[in-house]
Amino acid sequence: MNTPHRLALAMLFAVLAAAGGCEKAAPSGELVPVPSGREVRLIEVVTNSPGPAGATARFRFLAPGLTEADAETVADDLQALCDSFALARIDGFVPEPQQIIISLAGAEVPFGEAAPDVVQFFESYRPEDGACQWEAF
């Protein structure tokens, strides 16, 4: 293979590696403070599954002991997780997320799998002007 072809191939791999960078994940288990004071830990960040608005970053959190009775306080926690945690971490994602989905679960559930016995809350946000704007699903 001649030098121009090697250079073109190397550039192609660099572009593909950057695109693969959308698989960024923050360290699992990181404790994240929330207004309710409940113990919340990051499970994973999923960016390779587009949402209805296009490129989507899903931040999945674990809150052991979460119950349906927590529905009223969880909204503030979800907003805080987006504003103070997720928003700061999407910079440099390729492609840039048009939507951030925050999920909070009482137990770890593999992404995309149903778990009717596990309490889970989800909210969708649009990153805009340095803040997370809530959007109805």
FENLINUR-V77916 format. One record per pair of residues at least 6 apart in sequence whose ideal C-beta (glycine too) atoms are under 6 Angstrom apart, sorted by the first residue. I is the first residue (numbers start at 1). J is the second residue. Records with the same first field share a line. If there is no record, write none. Layout:
I->J ; J
//
This chain:
18->94
19->94
21->94
22->47 ; 93 ; 94
23->48
25->44 ; 45
26->42 ; 45
29->41
30->42
31->41
32->40 ; 85
34->40 ; 77 ; 80
35->76 ; 77 ; 80
36->73 ; 77
38->63
40->61 ; 63
41->62
42->61
43->60 ; 62 ; 108
44->60
45->59
46->58 ; 111
47->57
50->56
51->99
53->98 ; 99
54->98
55->95 ; 97 ; 98
56->97 ; 99
57->90 ; 97 ; 100
58->101
59->86 ; 102
60->103
61->104
62->105 ; 108
63->104
66->106 ; 119
67->119
68->119
74->121
78->102 ; 123
81->102
82->100 ; 102 ; 125 ; 132
83->132
86->100
87->132
90->97
99->124
100->125
101->124
102->123
103->122
104->121
105->118 ; 120
106->118 ; 119
107->118
109->115 ; 118
124->135 ; 137
125->132 ; 134
126->133 ; 135
//
